[in-house]
Amino acid sequence: MGTAGKVIKCKAAVLWDQKKPFSIEEIEVAPPKTKEVRIKILATGICRTDDHVIKGTMVSKFPVIVGHEATGIVESIGEGVTTVKPGDKVIPLFLPQCRECNACRNPDGNLCIRSDITGRGVLADGTTRFTCKGKPVYHFMNTSTFTEYTVVDESSVAKIDDTAPPEKVCLIGCGFSTGYGAAVKTGKVKPGSTCVVFGLGGVGLSVIMGCKSAGASRIIGIDLNKDKFEKAMAVGATECISPKDSTKPISEVLSEMTDNNVGYTFEVIGRLDTMIDALASCHMNYGTSVVVGAPPSAKMLTYDPMLLITGRTWKGCVFGGLKSRDDVPKLVTEFLAKKFDLDQLITHVLPFKQINEGFELLNSGQSIRTVLTF
């Protein structure tokens, strides 16, 4: 492209500080350095993790460009990049895969050492590629997709099928993969089993889709909001219940419903009390409970160790336990083969300039996933 090697001026949604709305600004995006890729963003999803930065529950430097669930086209590449080329359709990865660290080399690992979960806000060389009004603007989780152009390290980008619709497969960059992988990869749900999913937002629905794909015979959805039940049933839940409908602990309700045979539970809310409920709800001897929801920072969890000593397995996962550069292209191919339907998760599609409206839909509970298009 004619912009290779040049600074690009474009529009981006900048967060200047916590608890402030996004400001659409003209920014400058520097060319990619060695082992970096500059991407033209086509579509990006609004995820609650982005909202955590706004509310201050997730550490970040300011000003910052958030966003981490997107599809784009490679505009240009830096020296030494071998896995993608200009014109490739790609998904930026908030969870990198360097393929060299211990986590990447272990078949069961995926939390790459290059992950930016501490809010460093810079690329591998310690600097940012964004400026606005003469000031540096920080990156977010290696991706920063709320902008027309972004720069990522090569370890944070996956080439995907050119025919994939960007406004749909962007969800594979975070929400869908996190839930689906939690069931298929982390939980390792077995055919014929009974699964329980706590929390029926976009990621919870994706867990249900994963349980269904793995062959679970019974999938019970749990949420206080009964308006979510219809969608959960549509994607594969066999029944849904609200904890409000019984005075008994939810673990007792589930034990009675299933004749004490819950094999797997998934906590997809991020609340400490529901993490304990989910653990207590799987079978005391052979059950597995997976923590998927991001917990509040700086909070400690207290639980009865008898819940574990009887034989339960308690696990957590990032990005569903998936290896990002390896598994994202495979999931896109499976989507194109109609193995699962992402349309069920997308409730709103808005132009990028209406990003603040998209976050209002998220916070009011009206949307499962809002996708912004450029």
Contacts in CASP RR format, 6 or more apart in sequence:
PFRMAT RR
TARGET T0000
AUTHOR 0000-0000-0000
METHOD contacts of the structure
MODEL  1
MGTAGKVIKCKAAVLWDQKKPFSIEEIEVAPPKTKEVRIKILATGICRTD
DHVIKGTMVSKFPVIVGHEATGIVESIGEGVTTVKPGDKVIPLFLPQCRE
CNACRNPDGNLCIRSDITGRGVLADGTTRFTCKGKPVYHFMNTSTFTEYT
VVDESSVAKIDDTAPPEKVCLIGCGFSTGYGAAVKTGKVKPGSTCVVFGL
GGVGLSVIMGCKSAGASRIIGIDLNKDKFEKAMAVGATECISPKDSTKPI
SEVLSEMTDNNVGYTFEVIGRLDTMIDALASCHMNYGTSVVVGAPPSAKM
LTYDPMLLITGRTWKGCVFGGLKSRDDVPKLVTEFLAKKFDLDQLITHVL
PFKQINEGFELLNSGQSIRTVLTF
1 75 0 8 1.000
1 76 0 8 1.000
1 86 0 8 1.000
1 87 0 8 1.000
3 75 0 8 1.000
3 76 0 8 1.000
4 31 0 8 1.000
4 75 0 8 1.000
4 76 0 8 1.000
4 86 0 8 1.000
5 31 0 8 1.000
5 76 0 8 1.000
6 31 0 8 1.000
7 28 0 8 1.000
7 29 0 8 1.000
7 30 0 8 1.000
7 31 0 8 1.000
8 28 0 8 1.000
8 29 0 8 1.000
8 38 0 8 1.000
8 75 0 8 1.000
8 149 0 8 1.000
9 26 0 8 1.000
9 27 0 8 1.000
9 28 0 8 1.000
9 29 0 8 1.000
10 26 0 8 1.000
10 27 0 8 1.000
10 29 0 8 1.000
10 147 0 8 1.000
10 148 0 8 1.000
10 149 0 8 1.000
11 24 0 8 1.000
11 25 0 8 1.000
11 26 0 8 1.000
11 27 0 8 1.000
11 147 0 8 1.000
11 148 0 8 1.000
11 352 0 8 1.000
11 353 0 8 1.000
12 24 0 8 1.000
12 25 0 8 1.000
12 26 0 8 1.000
12 27 0 8 1.000
12 65 0 8 1.000
12 130 0 8 1.000
12 132 0 8 1.000
12 137 0 8 1.000
12 146 0 8 1.000
12 147 0 8 1.000
12 148 0 8 1.000
13 22 0 8 1.000
13 23 0 8 1.000
13 24 0 8 1.000
13 25 0 8 1.000
13 65 0 8 1.000
13 66 0 8 1.000
13 146 0 8 1.000
13 147 0 8 1.000
13 352 0 8 1.000
13 355 0 8 1.000
14 22 0 8 1.000
14 23 0 8 1.000
14 24 0 8 1.000
14 25 0 8 1.000
14 27 0 8 1.000
14 63 0 8 1.000
14 64 0 8 1.000
14 65 0 8 1.000
14 132 0 8 1.000
14 137 0 8 1.000
15 22 0 8 1.000
15 23 0 8 1.000
15 53 0 8 1.000
15 54 0 8 1.000
15 60 0 8 1.000
15 62 0 8 1.000
15 63 0 8 1.000
15 64 0 8 1.000
15 65 0 8 1.000
15 66 0 8 1.000
16 23 0 8 1.000
16 62 0 8 1.000
16 63 0 8 1.000
17 62 0 8 1.000
17 63 0 8 1.000
18 53 0 8 1.000
18 54 0 8 1.000
18 55 0 8 1.000
18 56 0 8 1.000
18 62 0 8 1.000
19 54 0 8 1.000
19 55 0 8 1.000
19 56 0 8 1.000
20 54 0 8 1.000
21 356 0 8 1.000
22 146 0 8 1.000
22 355 0 8 1.000
22 356 0 8 1.000
22 359 0 8 1.000
24 353 0 8 1.000
24 355 0 8 1.000
25 132 0 8 1.000
25 133 0 8 1.000
26 132 0 8 1.000
27 65 0 8 1.000
27 130 0 8 1.000
27 131 0 8 1.000
27 132 0 8 1.000
27 137 0 8 1.000
27 147 0 8 1.000
28 130 0 8 1.000
28 131 0 8 1.000
28 132 0 8 1.000
29 38 0 8 1.000
29 129 0 8 1.000
29 130 0 8 1.000
29 147 0 8 1.000
29 149 0 8 1.000
29 150 0 8 1.000
29 151 0 8 1.000
30 129 0 8 1.000
30 130 0 8 1.000
30 131 0 8 1.000
30 151 0 8 1.000
31 38 0 8 1.000
31 76 0 8 1.000
31 78 0 8 1.000
32 38 0 8 1.000
32 76 0 8 1.000
32 77 0 8 1.000
32 78 0 8 1.000
32 81 0 8 1.000
32 129 0 8 1.000
32 151 0 8 1.000
33 78 0 8 1.000
33 79 0 8 1.000
33 123 0 8 1.000
33 125 0 8 1.000
34 78 0 8 1.000
34 79 0 8 1.000
34 80 0 8 1.000
35 78 0 8 1.000
35 79 0 8 1.000
35 80 0 8 1.000
35 81 0 8 1.000
35 124 0 8 1.000
35 153 0 8 1.000
35 154 0 8 1.000
35 155 0 8 1.000
36 77 0 8 1.000
36 78 0 8 1.000
36 81 0 8 1.000
36 123 0 8 1.000
36 124 0 8 1.000
36 129 0 8 1.000
36 151 0 8 1.000
36 152 0 8 1.000
36 153 0 8 1.000
36 154 0 8 1.000
37 74 0 8 1.000
37 76 0 8 1.000
37 77 0 8 1.000
37 78 0 8 1.000
37 81 0 8 1.000
37 84 0 8 1.000
37 90 0 8 1.000
37 151 0 8 1.000
37 152 0 8 1.000
37 153 0 8 1.000
37 154 0 8 1.000
37 157 0 8 1.000
38 74 0 8 1.000
38 75 0 8 1.000
38 76 0 8 1.000
38 77 0 8 1.000
38 129 0 8 1.000
38 149 0 8 1.000
38 150 0 8 1.000
38 151 0 8 1.000
39 72 0 8 1.000
39 73 0 8 1.000
39 74 0 8 1.000
39 75 0 8 1.000
39 90 0 8 1.000
39 92 0 8 1.000
39 149 0 8 1.000
39 150 0 8 1.000
39 151 0 8 1.000
39 152 0 8 1.000
39 157 0 8 1.000
40 72 0 8 1.000
40 73 0 8 1.000
40 74 0 8 1.000
40 75 0 8 1.000
40 148 0 8 1.000
40 149 0 8 1.000
41 70 0 8 1.000
41 71 0 8 1.000
41 72 0 8 1.000
41 145 0 8 1.000
41 147 0 8 1.000
41 148 0 8 1.000
41 149 0 8 1.000
41 150 0 8 1.000
41 374 0 8 1.000
42 70 0 8 1.000
42 71 0 8 1.000
42 72 0 8 1.000
42 73 0 8 1.000
42 166 0 8 1.000
42 167 0 8 1.000
42 170 0 8 1.000
42 373 0 8 1.000
42 374 0 8 1.000
43 70 0 8 1.000
43 71 0 8 1.000
43 72 0 8 1.000
43 166 0 8 1.000
43 167 0 8 1.000
43 170 0 8 1.000
43 371 0 8 1.000
43 372 0 8 1.000
43 373 0 8 1.000
43 374 0 8 1.000
44 67 0 8 1.000
44 69 0 8 1.000
44 70 0 8 1.000
44 71 0 8 1.000
44 145 0 8 1.000
44 146 0 8 1.000
44 170 0 8 1.000
44 352 0 8 1.000
44 371 0 8 1.000
44 372 0 8 1.000
45 67 0 8 1.000
45 69 0 8 1.000
45 70 0 8 1.000
45 145 0 8 1.000
45 170 0 8 1.000
45 171 0 8 1.000
45 174 0 8 1.000
45 369 0 8 1.000
45 370 0 8 1.000
45 371 0 8 1.000
45 372 0 8 1.000
46 69 0 8 1.000
46 355 0 8 1.000
46 358 0 8 1.000
46 359 0 8 1.000
46 361 0 8 1.000
46 362 0 8 1.000
46 367 0 8 1.000
46 369 0 8 1.000
46 370 0 8 1.000
46 371 0 8 1.000
46 372 0 8 1.000
47 67 0 8 1.000
47 68 0 8 1.000
47 69 0 8 1.000
47 174 0 8 1.000
47 175 0 8 1.000
48 294 0 8 1.000
48 362 0 8 1.000
49 58 0 8 1.000
49 68 0 8 1.000
49 141 0 8 1.000
49 174 0 8 1.000
49 294 0 8 1.000
50 66 0 8 1.000
50 67 0 8 1.000
50 68 0 8 1.000
50 140 0 8 1.000
50 146 0 8 1.000
50 359 0 8 1.000
51 359 0 8 1.000
51 362 0 8 1.000
51 363 0 8 1.000
52 58 0 8 1.000
52 294 0 8 1.000
53 60 0 8 1.000
53 64 0 8 1.000
53 66 0 8 1.000
53 140 0 8 1.000
54 66 0 8 1.000
54 359 0 8 1.000
57 296 0 8 1.000
57 297 0 8 1.000
58 297 0 8 1.000
59 118 0 8 1.000
59 119 0 8 1.000
59 297 0 8 1.000
60 66 0 8 1.000
60 119 0 8 1.000
60 121 0 8 1.000
60 138 0 8 1.000
60 140 0 8 1.000
61 119 0 8 1.000
61 120 0 8 1.000
61 121 0 8 1.000
61 138 0 8 1.000
62 138 0 8 1.000
63 132 0 8 1.000
63 135 0 8 1.000
63 137 0 8 1.000
63 138 0 8 1.000
64 121 0 8 1.000
64 137 0 8 1.000
64 138 0 8 1.000
64 139 0 8 1.000
64 140 0 8 1.000
64 144 0 8 1.000
65 130 0 8 1.000
65 137 0 8 1.000
65 138 0 8 1.000
65 139 0 8 1.000
65 140 0 8 1.000
65 144 0 8 1.000
65 146 0 8 1.000
65 147 0 8 1.000
65 150 0 8 1.000
66 140 0 8 1.000
66 144 0 8 1.000
66 146 0 8 1.000
67 140 0 8 1.000
67 141 0 8 1.000
67 143 0 8 1.000
67 144 0 8 1.000
67 145 0 8 1.000
67 146 0 8 1.000
68 92 0 8 1.000
68 94 0 8 1.000
68 140 0 8 1.000
68 141 0 8 1.000
68 142 0 8 1.000
68 143 0 8 1.000
68 144 0 8 1.000
68 145 0 8 1.000
68 173 0 8 1.000
68 174 0 8 1.000
69 94 0 8 1.000
69 145 0 8 1.000
69 170 0 8 1.000
69 171 0 8 1.000
69 173 0 8 1.000
69 174 0 8 1.000
69 175 0 8 1.000
70 91 0 8 1.000
70 92 0 8 1.000
70 143 0 8 1.000
70 145 0 8 1.000
70 170 0 8 1.000
70 173 0 8 1.000
71 89 0 8 1.000
71 90 0 8 1.000
71 91 0 8 1.000
71 160 0 8 1.000
71 164 0 8 1.000
71 166 0 8 1.000
71 167 0 8 1.000
71 169 0 8 1.000
71 170 0 8 1.000
72 89 0 8 1.000
72 90 0 8 1.000
72 91 0 8 1.000
72 92 0 8 1.000
72 166 0 8 1.000
73 87 0 8 1.000
73 88 0 8 1.000
73 89 0 8 1.000
73 90 0 8 1.000
74 84 0 8 1.000
74 85 0 8 1.000
74 86 0 8 1.000
74 87 0 8 1.000
74 88 0 8 1.000
74 90 0 8 1.000
74 157 0 8 1.000
75 86 0 8 1.000
75 87 0 8 1.000
75 149 0 8 1.000
76 86 0 8 1.000
77 84 0 8 1.000
77 85 0 8 1.000
77 86 0 8 1.000
77 154 0 8 1.000
80 154 0 8 1.000
81 154 0 8 1.000
82 154 0 8 1.000
83 154 0 8 1.000
83 157 0 8 1.000
83 159 0 8 1.000
83 325 0 8 1.000
84 90 0 8 1.000
84 154 0 8 1.000
84 157 0 8 1.000
84 159 0 8 1.000
88 159 0 8 1.000
88 162 0 8 1.000
89 159 0 8 1.000
89 160 0 8 1.000
89 161 0 8 1.000
89 162 0 8 1.000
89 164 0 8 1.000
89 166 0 8 1.000
90 157 0 8 1.000
90 158 0 8 1.000
90 159 0 8 1.000
90 160 0 8 1.000
91 157 0 8 1.000
91 158 0 8 1.000
91 160 0 8 1.000
91 169 0 8 1.000
91 170 0 8 1.000
91 172 0 8 1.000
91 173 0 8 1.000
91 328 0 8 1.000
91 332 0 8 1.000
92 142 0 8 1.000
92 143 0 8 1.000
92 145 0 8 1.000
92 150 0 8 1.000
92 152 0 8 1.000
92 156 0 8 1.000
92 157 0 8 1.000
92 173 0 8 1.000
93 142 0 8 1.000
93 143 0 8 1.000
93 152 0 8 1.000
93 155 0 8 1.000
93 156 0 8 1.000
93 157 0 8 1.000
93 158 0 8 1.000
93 173 0 8 1.000
93 324 0 8 1.000
93 325 0 8 1.000
93 328 0 8 1.000
94 115 0 8 1.000
94 141 0 8 1.000
94 142 0 8 1.000
94 143 0 8 1.000
94 156 0 8 1.000
94 173 0 8 1.000
94 174 0 8 1.000
94 319 0 8 1.000
95 110 0 8 1.000
95 111 0 8 1.000
95 112 0 8 1.000
95 115 0 8 1.000
95 318 0 8 1.000
95 319 0 8 1.000
95 324 0 8 1.000
96 112 0 8 1.000
96 114 0 8 1.000
96 115 0 8 1.000
96 142 0 8 1.000
96 153 0 8 1.000
96 155 0 8 1.000
96 156 0 8 1.000
96 324 0 8 1.000
96 325 0 8 1.000
97 104 0 8 1.000
97 110 0 8 1.000
97 112 0 8 1.000
97 155 0 8 1.000
97 323 0 8 1.000
97 324 0 8 1.000
97 325 0 8 1.000
97 326 0 8 1.000
98 104 0 8 1.000
98 112 0 8 1.000
98 113 0 8 1.000
98 114 0 8 1.000
98 155 0 8 1.000
99 105 0 8 1.000
99 155 0 8 1.000
99 325 0 8 1.000
101 112 0 8 1.000
101 113 0 8 1.000
101 114 0 8 1.000
102 113 0 8 1.000
103 109 0 8 1.000
103 110 0 8 1.000
103 111 0 8 1.000
103 112 0 8 1.000
103 113 0 8 1.000
104 110 0 8 1.000
104 112 0 8 1.000
104 113 0 8 1.000
104 323 0 8 1.000
109 321 0 8 1.000
109 323 0 8 1.000
110 318 0 8 1.000
110 319 0 8 1.000
110 320 0 8 1.000
110 321 0 8 1.000
110 322 0 8 1.000
110 323 0 8 1.000
110 324 0 8 1.000
111 318 0 8 1.000
112 155 0 8 1.000
112 324 0 8 1.000
114 124 0 8 1.000
114 142 0 8 1.000
114 153 0 8 1.000
114 155 0 8 1.000
114 156 0 8 1.000
115 141 0 8 1.000
115 142 0 8 1.000
115 318 0 8 1.000
116 139 0 8 1.000
116 140 0 8 1.000
116 141 0 8 1.000
116 142 0 8 1.000
117 141 0 8 1.000
119 140 0 8 1.000
119 141 0 8 1.000
120 126 0 8 1.000
121 128 0 8 1.000
121 138 0 8 1.000
121 139 0 8 1.000
121 140 0 8 1.000
122 128 0 8 1.000
122 138 0 8 1.000
122 139 0 8 1.000
123 129 0 8 1.000
123 139 0 8 1.000
123 142 0 8 1.000
123 151 0 8 1.000
123 152 0 8 1.000
123 153 0 8 1.000
124 153 0 8 1.000
128 136 0 8 1.000
128 137 0 8 1.000
128 138 0 8 1.000
128 139 0 8 1.000
129 139 0 8 1.000
129 150 0 8 1.000
129 151 0 8 1.000
130 136 0 8 1.000
130 137 0 8 1.000
130 138 0 8 1.000
130 139 0 8 1.000
130 144 0 8 1.000
130 147 0 8 1.000
131 137 0 8 1.000
142 152 0 8 1.000
142 153 0 8 1.000
142 156 0 8 1.000
143 150 0 8 1.000
143 152 0 8 1.000
143 156 0 8 1.000
144 150 0 8 1.000
144 152 0 8 1.000
146 352 0 8 1.000
146 355 0 8 1.000
146 372 0 8 1.000
148 352 0 8 1.000
148 374 0 8 1.000
155 325 0 8 1.000
156 324 0 8 1.000
157 325 0 8 1.000
158 324 0 8 1.000
158 325 0 8 1.000
158 328 0 8 1.000
158 329 0 8 1.000
159 329 0 8 1.000
160 169 0 8 1.000
160 328 0 8 1.000
160 329 0 8 1.000
160 332 0 8 1.000
161 329 0 8 1.000
161 332 0 8 1.000
161 333 0 8 1.000
161 336 0 8 1.000
163 336 0 8 1.000
164 332 0 8 1.000
164 335 0 8 1.000
164 336 0 8 1.000
166 373 0 8 1.000
167 346 0 8 1.000
167 349 0 8 1.000
167 371 0 8 1.000
167 373 0 8 1.000
168 335 0 8 1.000
168 342 0 8 1.000
168 343 0 8 1.000
168 346 0 8 1.000
168 371 0 8 1.000
169 332 0 8 1.000
169 335 0 8 1.000
169 342 0 8 1.000
170 371 0 8 1.000
171 177 0 8 1.000
171 342 0 8 1.000
171 345 0 8 1.000
171 346 0 8 1.000
171 369 0 8 1.000
171 371 0 8 1.000
172 328 0 8 1.000
172 331 0 8 1.000
172 332 0 8 1.000
172 335 0 8 1.000
172 342 0 8 1.000
173 328 0 8 1.000
174 319 0 8 1.000
175 202 0 8 1.000
175 203 0 8 1.000
175 206 0 8 1.000
175 369 0 8 1.000
176 206 0 8 1.000
176 209 0 8 1.000
176 331 0 8 1.000
176 340 0 8 1.000
176 342 0 8 1.000
176 345 0 8 1.000
177 206 0 8 1.000
177 319 0 8 1.000
177 320 0 8 1.000
177 322 0 8 1.000
177 327 0 8 1.000
177 328 0 8 1.000
177 331 0 8 1.000
178 203 0 8 1.000
178 206 0 8 1.000
178 292 0 8 1.000
178 317 0 8 1.000
178 318 0 8 1.000
178 319 0 8 1.000
178 320 0 8 1.000
179 203 0 8 1.000
179 204 0 8 1.000
179 206 0 8 1.000
179 207 0 8 1.000
179 209 0 8 1.000
179 210 0 8 1.000
179 266 0 8 1.000
179 268 0 8 1.000
179 292 0 8 1.000
179 320 0 8 1.000
180 206 0 8 1.000
180 207 0 8 1.000
180 209 0 8 1.000
180 210 0 8 1.000
180 213 0 8 1.000
180 320 0 8 1.000
180 331 0 8 1.000
180 340 0 8 1.000
181 210 0 8 1.000
181 317 0 8 1.000
181 319 0 8 1.000
181 320 0 8 1.000
181 321 0 8 1.000
181 322 0 8 1.000
182 207 0 8 1.000
182 266 0 8 1.000
182 268 0 8 1.000
182 290 0 8 1.000
182 292 0 8 1.000
182 317 0 8 1.000
182 320 0 8 1.000
182 321 0 8 1.000
183 189 0 8 1.000
183 195 0 8 1.000
183 207 0 8 1.000
183 208 0 8 1.000
183 209 0 8 1.000
183 210 0 8 1.000
183 211 0 8 1.000
183 213 0 8 1.000
183 214 0 8 1.000
183 264 0 8 1.000
183 266 0 8 1.000
183 290 0 8 1.000
184 210 0 8 1.000
184 213 0 8 1.000
184 214 0 8 1.000
185 317 0 8 1.000
185 320 0 8 1.000
185 321 0 8 1.000
185 322 0 8 1.000
186 290 0 8 1.000
186 315 0 8 1.000
186 316 0 8 1.000
186 317 0 8 1.000
186 320 0 8 1.000
186 321 0 8 1.000
187 264 0 8 1.000
187 288 0 8 1.000
187 290 0 8 1.000
187 315 0 8 1.000
187 317 0 8 1.000
188 214 0 8 1.000
188 288 0 8 1.000
189 195 0 8 1.000
189 210 0 8 1.000
189 211 0 8 1.000
189 214 0 8 1.000
189 215 0 8 1.000
189 216 0 8 1.000
189 264 0 8 1.000
190 214 0 8 1.000
190 215 0 8 1.000
190 216 0 8 1.000
191 214 0 8 1.000
191 215 0 8 1.000
191 216 0 8 1.000
191 217 0 8 1.000
192 215 0 8 1.000
192 216 0 8 1.000
192 217 0 8 1.000
192 218 0 8 1.000
193 215 0 8 1.000
193 216 0 8 1.000
193 217 0 8 1.000
193 218 0 8 1.000
193 263 0 8 1.000
193 264 0 8 1.000
194 216 0 8 1.000
194 217 0 8 1.000
194 218 0 8 1.000
194 219 0 8 1.000
194 220 0 8 1.000
194 258 0 8 1.000
194 261 0 8 1.000
194 262 0 8 1.000
194 263 0 8 1.000
194 264 0 8 1.000
195 211 0 8 1.000
195 216 0 8 1.000
195 218 0 8 1.000
195 219 0 8 1.000
195 220 0 8 1.000
195 262 0 8 1.000
195 263 0 8 1.000
195 264 0 8 1.000
195 265 0 8 1.000
195 266 0 8 1.000
196 219 0 8 1.000
196 220 0 8 1.000
196 221 0 8 1.000
196 222 0 8 1.000
196 254 0 8 1.000
196 262 0 8 1.000
196 264 0 8 1.000
196 265 0 8 1.000
196 266 0 8 1.000
196 278 0 8 1.000
196 281 0 8 1.000
196 282 0 8 1.000
197 204 0 8 1.000
197 207 0 8 1.000
197 208 0 8 1.000
197 211 0 8 1.000
197 219 0 8 1.000
197 220 0 8 1.000
197 221 0 8 1.000
197 222 0 8 1.000
197 232 0 8 1.000
197 237 0 8 1.000
197 265 0 8 1.000
197 266 0 8 1.000
197 268 0 8 1.000
198 221 0 8 1.000
198 222 0 8 1.000
198 223 0 8 1.000
198 265 0 8 1.000
198 266 0 8 1.000
198 267 0 8 1.000
198 268 0 8 1.000
198 269 0 8 1.000
198 274 0 8 1.000
198 277 0 8 1.000
198 278 0 8 1.000
199 221 0 8 1.000
199 222 0 8 1.000
199 223 0 8 1.000
199 228 0 8 1.000
199 267 0 8 1.000
199 268 0 8 1.000
199 269 0 8 1.000
199 274 0 8 1.000
200 208 0 8 1.000
200 221 0 8 1.000
200 222 0 8 1.000
200 223 0 8 1.000
200 225 0 8 1.000
200 228 0 8 1.000
200 229 0 8 1.000
200 231 0 8 1.000
200 232 0 8 1.000
200 240 0 8 1.000
200 268 0 8 1.000
201 223 0 8 1.000
201 228 0 8 1.000
201 268 0 8 1.000
201 368 0 8 1.000
202 345 0 8 1.000
202 368 0 8 1.000
202 369 0 8 1.000
203 268 0 8 1.000
203 292 0 8 1.000
203 293 0 8 1.000
204 266 0 8 1.000
204 268 0 8 1.000
204 292 0 8 1.000
205 231 0 8 1.000
205 232 0 8 1.000
205 235 0 8 1.000
205 344 0 8 1.000
205 345 0 8 1.000
205 368 0 8 1.000
206 345 0 8 1.000
207 266 0 8 1.000
207 268 0 8 1.000
207 292 0 8 1.000
208 219 0 8 1.000
208 221 0 8 1.000
208 232 0 8 1.000
208 235 0 8 1.000
208 236 0 8 1.000
208 237 0 8 1.000
209 235 0 8 1.000
209 236 0 8 1.000
209 340 0 8 1.000
209 344 0 8 1.000
210 340 0 8 1.000
211 219 0 8 1.000
211 236 0 8 1.000
211 264 0 8 1.000
212 219 0 8 1.000
212 235 0 8 1.000
212 236 0 8 1.000
213 339 0 8 1.000
213 340 0 8 1.000
216 264 0 8 1.000
217 238 0 8 1.000
218 238 0 8 1.000
218 239 0 8 1.000
218 258 0 8 1.000
219 236 0 8 1.000
219 237 0 8 1.000
219 238 0 8 1.000
220 237 0 8 1.000
220 238 0 8 1.000
220 239 0 8 1.000
220 240 0 8 1.000
220 241 0 8 1.000
220 254 0 8 1.000
220 257 0 8 1.000
220 258 0 8 1.000
221 229 0 8 1.000
221 232 0 8 1.000
221 237 0 8 1.000
221 239 0 8 1.000
221 240 0 8 1.000
221 241 0 8 1.000
222 240 0 8 1.000
222 241 0 8 1.000
222 242 0 8 1.000
222 243 0 8 1.000
222 250 0 8 1.000
223 229 0 8 1.000
223 232 0 8 1.000
223 240 0 8 1.000
223 242 0 8 1.000
224 242 0 8 1.000
224 243 0 8 1.000
224 244 0 8 1.000
225 242 0 8 1.000
226 240 0 8 1.000
226 242 0 8 1.000
228 240 0 8 1.000
229 237 0 8 1.000
229 240 0 8 1.000
231 344 0 8 1.000
231 368 0 8 1.000
232 240 0 8 1.000
233 239 0 8 1.000
233 240 0 8 1.000
234 344 0 8 1.000
235 341 0 8 1.000
235 344 0 8 1.000
241 253 0 8 1.000
241 257 0 8 1.000
243 250 0 8 1.000
243 253 0 8 1.000
246 253 0 8 1.000
249 277 0 8 1.000
249 280 0 8 1.000
250 277 0 8 1.000
250 281 0 8 1.000
251 277 0 8 1.000
251 280 0 8 1.000
251 281 0 8 1.000
254 262 0 8 1.000
254 281 0 8 1.000
255 262 0 8 1.000
255 281 0 8 1.000
260 283 0 8 1.000
261 283 0 8 1.000
262 281 0 8 1.000
262 282 0 8 1.000
262 283 0 8 1.000
262 287 0 8 1.000
263 282 0 8 1.000
263 283 0 8 1.000
263 286 0 8 1.000
263 287 0 8 1.000
263 288 0 8 1.000
264 282 0 8 1.000
264 287 0 8 1.000
264 288 0 8 1.000
264 289 0 8 1.000
264 290 0 8 1.000
265 278 0 8 1.000
265 279 0 8 1.000
265 281 0 8 1.000
265 282 0 8 1.000
265 287 0 8 1.000
265 288 0 8 1.000
265 289 0 8 1.000
265 290 0 8 1.000
266 278 0 8 1.000
266 289 0 8 1.000
266 290 0 8 1.000
266 292 0 8 1.000
267 274 0 8 1.000
267 275 0 8 1.000
267 277 0 8 1.000
267 278 0 8 1.000
267 289 0 8 1.000
267 290 0 8 1.000
267 291 0 8 1.000
267 292 0 8 1.000
267 293 0 8 1.000
268 292 0 8 1.000
268 293 0 8 1.000
269 293 0 8 1.000
270 291 0 8 1.000
270 293 0 8 1.000
270 294 0 8 1.000
270 295 0 8 1.000
270 296 0 8 1.000
271 295 0 8 1.000
272 295 0 8 1.000
272 296 0 8 1.000
272 299 0 8 1.000
272 301 0 8 1.000
275 291 0 8 1.000
275 295 0 8 1.000
275 301 0 8 1.000
276 301 0 8 1.000
276 303 0 8 1.000
276 307 0 8 1.000
278 289 0 8 1.000
278 291 0 8 1.000
279 289 0 8 1.000
279 303 0 8 1.000
279 307 0 8 1.000
279 308 0 8 1.000
279 312 0 8 1.000
279 314 0 8 1.000
280 307 0 8 1.000
281 289 0 8 1.000
282 288 0 8 1.000
282 289 0 8 1.000
282 312 0 8 1.000
283 312 0 8 1.000
284 307 0 8 1.000
284 310 0 8 1.000
284 311 0 8 1.000
284 312 0 8 1.000
285 310 0 8 1.000
285 311 0 8 1.000
285 312 0 8 1.000
286 311 0 8 1.000
286 312 0 8 1.000
287 311 0 8 1.000
287 312 0 8 1.000
287 313 0 8 1.000
288 312 0 8 1.000
288 313 0 8 1.000
288 314 0 8 1.000
288 315 0 8 1.000
289 312 0 8 1.000
289 313 0 8 1.000
289 314 0 8 1.000
289 315 0 8 1.000
290 315 0 8 1.000
290 316 0 8 1.000
290 317 0 8 1.000
291 314 0 8 1.000
291 315 0 8 1.000
291 316 0 8 1.000
291 317 0 8 1.000
292 316 0 8 1.000
292 317 0 8 1.000
292 320 0 8 1.000
295 301 0 8 1.000
308 314 0 8 1.000
322 328 0 8 1.000
322 331 0 8 1.000
334 340 0 8 1.000
335 342 0 8 1.000
345 368 0 8 1.000
345 369 0 8 1.000
346 368 0 8 1.000
346 369 0 8 1.000
346 370 0 8 1.000
346 371 0 8 1.000
347 361 0 8 1.000
347 366 0 8 1.000
347 367 0 8 1.000
347 368 0 8 1.000
347 369 0 8 1.000
347 370 0 8 1.000
348 358 0 8 1.000
348 361 0 8 1.000
348 366 0 8 1.000
348 367 0 8 1.000
348 369 0 8 1.000
348 370 0 8 1.000
348 371 0 8 1.000
349 370 0 8 1.000
349 371 0 8 1.000
349 372 0 8 1.000
349 373 0 8 1.000
350 357 0 8 1.000
350 358 0 8 1.000
350 370 0 8 1.000
350 371 0 8 1.000
350 372 0 8 1.000
350 373 0 8 1.000
351 372 0 8 1.000
351 373 0 8 1.000
351 374 0 8 1.000
352 372 0 8 1.000
352 373 0 8 1.000
352 374 0 8 1.000
354 372 0 8 1.000
355 372 0 8 1.000
358 367 0 8 1.000
358 370 0 8 1.000
358 372 0 8 1.000
361 367 0 8 1.000
361 370 0 8 1.000
362 370 0 8 1.000
END
